[in-house]
Amino acid sequence: QVQLVESGGGMVQAGDSLRLSCAASGRTFSSYVMAWFRQAPGKEREFVGYVTWSGGTSYAGSVEGRFTLSRDNAKNTVYLQMNSLKPEDTAVYYCAAKMYSYAEYNYWGQGTQVTVSS
């Protein structure tokens, strides 16, 4: 079992930066693919990006170049650095984890709210 706890959300202005953290329990954290998703009011949940156990990353086109995922396996924590924030980035951000790249994400955090005002 893996438990995920997000933190770092808040209210910022357009152009600001914010860093989200996701702390994970479990001794096999380093083996998991870790990802961030987000869900804006009235919209479907959407993929933001993922980081593999070795640090490889992939991002949604809407955040490419502005957001950066990283992980610290010693601290069982994954980070989402968000720069040049836009009002359309406003959403609840969720951390997710899976053991195998071909599997669905089966562990989810409770979410943290990010609000970007114009």
C-alpha positions as CSV (number, residue, x, y, z in Angstrom):
1,Q,0.0,0.0,0.0
2,V,1.1,3.5,-0.7
3,Q,-0.4,6.6,0.9
4,L,0.1,10.0,-0.8
5,V,-0.3,13.4,0.8
6,E,-0.1,16.5,-1.3
7,S,0.8,20.0,0.1
8,G,1.9,23.4,-1.2
9,G,-1.3,24.6,-2.9
10,G,-2.5,28.1,-2.5
11,M,-3.7,31.2,-4.2
12,V,-1.3,33.1,-6.4
13,Q,-1.4,35.7,-9.2
14,A,-0.8,35.0,-12.8
15,G,2.9,34.8,-13.5
16,D,3.8,33.6,-10.1
17,S,5.4,30.3,-9.1
18,L,4.3,27.6,-6.7
19,R,5.8,24.2,-5.7
20,L,3.6,21.3,-4.8
21,S,4.9,18.4,-2.8
22,C,3.6,14.8,-2.6
23,A,4.9,12.8,0.4
24,A,4.5,9.0,0.0
25,S,4.6,6.2,2.5
26,G,6.0,2.8,1.7
27,R,9.5,1.4,1.3
28,T,9.2,0.9,-2.4
29,F,8.6,4.5,-3.3
30,S,11.6,4.6,-5.6
31,S,10.1,1.9,-7.8
32,Y,6.9,3.8,-8.5
33,V,6.0,6.0,-11.4
34,M,4.7,9.2,-9.9
35,A,2.4,11.6,-11.6
36,W,0.4,14.7,-11.2
37,F,-3.1,15.2,-12.5
38,R,-5.5,18.2,-12.1
39,Q,-9.2,18.8,-12.2
40,A,-10.7,22.2,-12.8
41,P,-14.3,23.0,-11.8
42,G,-16.7,21.4,-14.3
43,K,-14.0,19.7,-16.2
44,E,-12.5,16.2,-16.5
45,R,-9.4,15.3,-14.6
46,E,-6.4,15.8,-16.8
47,F,-2.8,14.5,-16.9
48,V,-0.1,17.0,-16.0
49,G,3.1,15.0,-16.0
50,Y,4.9,12.0,-14.6
51,V,8.4,11.1,-13.4
52,T,9.8,7.6,-13.6
53,W,11.9,5.8,-10.9
54,S,15.0,7.0,-12.8
55,G,13.9,10.6,-13.1
56,G,12.6,10.5,-16.7
57,T,9.7,12.9,-17.2
58,S,6.9,13.6,-19.6
59,Y,4.4,16.5,-19.6
60,A,1.1,17.6,-21.0
61,G,1.5,20.1,-23.8
62,S,-0.3,22.7,-21.8
63,V,2.3,22.8,-19.1
64,E,5.5,21.8,-21.0
65,G,8.2,24.4,-20.4
66,R,6.5,25.9,-17.4
67,F,6.1,22.9,-15.0
68,T,8.9,20.6,-13.8
69,L,8.5,17.3,-12.0
70,S,11.2,15.9,-9.8
71,R,11.6,13.3,-7.1
72,D,13.7,12.8,-4.0
73,N,13.7,9.0,-3.3
74,A,15.5,9.5,0.0
75,K,12.6,11.6,1.2
76,N,9.8,9.6,-0.5
77,T,8.7,12.9,-2.1
78,V,7.8,14.1,-5.5
79,Y,7.6,17.7,-6.5
80,L,5.8,19.8,-9.0
81,Q,7.5,23.1,-9.7
82,M,5.0,25.4,-11.4
83,N,6.3,28.6,-13.0
84,S,4.6,31.3,-15.1
85,L,1.2,30.3,-13.7
86,K,-1.9,31.1,-15.6
87,P,-5.6,31.4,-14.5
88,E,-6.3,28.3,-16.5
89,D,-4.0,26.4,-14.2
90,T,-6.5,26.8,-11.5
91,A,-7.5,23.3,-10.3
92,V,-7.3,20.7,-7.6
93,Y,-3.9,19.0,-8.2
94,Y,-3.6,15.3,-7.4
95,C,-0.6,13.1,-6.9
96,A,-0.8,9.6,-8.2
97,A,1.4,6.5,-8.2
98,K,1.7,3.2,-10.0
99,M,4.2,0.4,-9.9
100,Y,4.3,-0.5,-13.6
101,S,4.5,1.8,-16.5
102,Y,1.8,-0.1,-18.4
103,A,-0.7,-0.1,-15.5
104,E,-3.3,2.4,-14.4
105,Y,-2.5,4.8,-11.5
106,N,-3.9,3.0,-8.5
107,Y,-2.8,5.2,-5.7
108,W,-4.1,8.8,-5.3
109,G,-3.7,11.6,-2.9
110,Q,-6.5,13.8,-1.6
111,G,-5.6,16.8,-3.7
112,T,-4.5,20.3,-3.1
113,Q,-6.1,23.4,-4.4
114,V,-4.2,25.8,-6.7
115,T,-5.9,29.1,-7.6
116,V,-4.4,31.5,-10.0
117,S,-5.9,35.0,-10.3
118,S,-5.5,37.3,-13.2
